[in-house]
Protein backbone atom coordinates (compact mmCIF):
# COMPACT_ATOMS: atom_id res chain seq x y z
CA UNK A 1 0.00 0.00 0.00
CA UNK A 2 1.46 3.39 -0.95
CA UNK A 3 2.44 5.67 1.89
CA UNK A 4 1.33 9.27 2.04
CA UNK A 5 4.81 10.13 0.77
CA UNK A 6 4.40 7.71 -2.16
CA UNK A 7 0.96 9.07 -3.00
CA UNK A 8 2.33 12.61 -2.93
CA UNK A 9 5.16 11.66 -5.29
CA UNK A 10 2.82 9.95 -7.74
CA UNK A 11 0.31 12.81 -7.64
CA UNK A 12 3.01 15.42 -8.26
CA UNK A 13 4.50 13.41 -11.10
CA UNK A 14 1.15 12.93 -12.80
CA UNK A 15 0.15 16.55 -12.23
CA UNK A 16 3.31 17.64 -14.03
CA UNK A 17 2.59 15.23 -16.90
CA UNK A 18 5.72 13.18 -16.38
CA UNK A 19 6.14 9.47 -16.93
CA UNK A 20 7.92 7.48 -14.26
CA UNK A 21 10.99 7.33 -16.49
CA UNK A 22 10.99 11.09 -17.17
CA UNK A 23 10.61 11.94 -13.48
CA UNK A 24 13.36 9.53 -12.49
CA UNK A 25 15.69 11.02 -15.08
CA UNK A 26 14.95 14.58 -13.87
CA UNK A 27 15.71 13.53 -10.30
CA UNK A 28 18.82 11.59 -11.22
CA UNK A 29 17.33 8.34 -9.91
CA UNK A 30 16.70 4.95 -11.43
CA UNK A 31 13.12 4.32 -12.52
CA UNK A 32 12.78 1.31 -10.21
CA UNK A 33 13.85 3.39 -7.22
CA UNK A 34 11.18 6.00 -7.89
CA UNK A 35 8.61 3.22 -8.43
CA UNK A 36 9.51 1.75 -5.03
CA UNK A 37 8.92 5.10 -3.33
CA UNK A 38 5.62 5.68 -5.13
CA UNK A 39 4.27 2.24 -4.28
CA UNK A 40 5.46 2.24 -0.67
CA UNK A 41 7.95 -0.63 -1.11
CA UNK A 42 10.66 1.81 0.00
CA UNK A 43 9.68 4.50 2.43
CA UNK A 44 12.81 6.11 3.88
CA UNK A 45 14.57 8.25 1.28
CA UNK A 46 17.80 9.95 2.24
CA UNK A 47 17.96 13.72 2.61
CA UNK A 48 19.85 13.85 -0.69
CA UNK A 49 17.14 11.89 -2.48
CA UNK A 50 14.45 14.15 -1.02
CA UNK A 51 16.34 17.20 -2.27
CA UNK A 52 16.67 15.68 -5.76
CA UNK A 53 12.96 14.86 -5.88
CA UNK A 54 11.93 18.30 -4.63
CA UNK A 55 14.07 19.95 -7.30
CA UNK A 56 12.77 17.64 -10.04
CA UNK A 57 9.16 18.39 -9.09
CA UNK A 58 9.76 22.09 -8.41
CA UNK A 59 8.44 21.83 -4.86
CA UNK A 60 9.73 21.67 -1.31
CA UNK A 61 10.91 18.78 0.80
CA UNK A 62 8.16 19.65 3.29
CA UNK A 63 5.54 19.19 0.61
CA UNK A 64 7.01 15.86 -0.41
CA UNK A 65 6.72 14.76 3.19
CA UNK A 66 3.15 16.12 3.30
CA UNK A 67 3.85 18.45 6.20
CA UNK A 68 2.17 21.34 4.40
CA UNK A 69 -1.04 21.54 2.40
CA UNK A 70 -0.60 21.88 -1.37
CA UNK A 71 -2.49 25.15 -1.61
CA UNK A 72 -0.11 26.85 0.79
CA UNK A 73 2.84 26.32 -1.55
CA UNK A 74 3.37 28.90 -4.23
CA UNK A 75 6.97 27.94 -5.03
CA UNK A 76 7.92 31.59 -5.02
CA UNK A 77 11.65 31.05 -4.56
CA UNK A 78 11.98 29.31 -7.93
CA UNK A 79 9.57 31.70 -9.62
CA UNK A 80 11.43 34.76 -8.42
CA UNK A 81 14.71 33.44 -9.79
CA UNK A 82 13.25 32.01 -13.00
CA UNK A 83 10.56 34.23 -14.55
CA UNK A 84 9.75 31.58 -17.16
CA UNK A 85 8.11 29.40 -14.49
CA UNK A 86 4.39 30.06 -14.10
CA UNK A 87 2.91 30.91 -10.72
CA UNK A 88 -0.22 28.87 -10.05
CA UNK A 89 -2.99 29.10 -7.52
CA UNK A 90 -5.26 26.08 -7.19
CA UNK A 91 -3.80 24.69 -10.42
CA UNK A 92 -4.64 27.83 -12.42
CA UNK A 93 -1.79 29.97 -13.78
CA UNK A 94 -1.70 33.55 -12.57
CA UNK A 95 -1.01 36.24 -15.15
CA UNK A 96 1.21 39.22 -14.54
Steps between C-alpha positions, in 0.01 A plus 500: 500500500646839405598728784389860515848586373459258207156636416637854507783405264266329255249786510770761438649299216165452330400862557816609320428259213813295552542129445678301767807485277500876432462585869775259599733649241426856621576395857811306408351175631437161348142437391466199731607708799233761433243222446590353840441835670170558320365156585619500861749213456771744611402769743813661645676714240823670596516877537689513170229304321231726646689805375533348151129418488397844625714665233370269226139575595560870568368474855629484855618211711225587749238454232647167398471390860143636511570733790332789320179520300544534123311827476738670740795447266553758232860404420595865501873446546533326163259739331686806620828368363354357179231722345419235239336282767128566539352585838187296567223523753273198533646361177416814300785714364509858621569769242722798561 
